[in-house]
Amino acid sequence: MRSFCWLCYQWTVAVGFQWFAERLGISAWAMAGFLFATGWRFSLPGLPLDWYGQFRLEHGSGSNRDPTALVGGPAQRVLLGLALGYPVAGVIVETVD
């Protein structure tokens, strides 16, 4: 099973890189976008479990008073990751390239 998952991962990265390279080119910023999009895509299956765990933690401590926090917290993390992570990844890829 582990080798099948690794094969699926490799295929997704290879096909995804070809798709990104055809549409955006192979500049450092396009490669940083590919790294960011790939990491985000592989984190999608775990989001419901992450939200449930966060909700249980907040509910258990009594701090879960705002129902919009269930969506607002993860959205803020994605936006913060995009605002800070994408430029850092771009600079790293630019430096390595």
Secondary structure as the mmCIF struct_conf table of DSSP 4:
data_model
#
loop_
_struct_conf.conf_type_id
_struct_conf.id
_struct_conf.beg_label_comp_id
_struct_conf.beg_label_asym_id
_struct_conf.beg_label_seq_id
_struct_conf.end_label_comp_id
_struct_conf.end_label_asym_id
_struct_conf.end_label_seq_id
HELX_RH_AL_P HELX_RH_AL_P1 ARG A 2 LEU A 24
BEND BEND1 ILE A 26 ILE A 26
HELX_RH_AL_P HELX_RH_AL_P2 ALA A 28 SER A 43
HELX_RH_3T_P HELX_RH_3T_P1 LEU A 44 GLY A 46
HELX_RH_AL_P HELX_RH_AL_P3 LEU A 47 SER A 61
TURN_TY1_P TURN_TY1_P1 GLY A 62 GLY A 62
TURN_TY1_P TURN_TY1_P2 PRO A 67 THR A 68
HELX_RH_AL_P HELX_RH_AL_P4 ALA A 69 VAL A 96
#
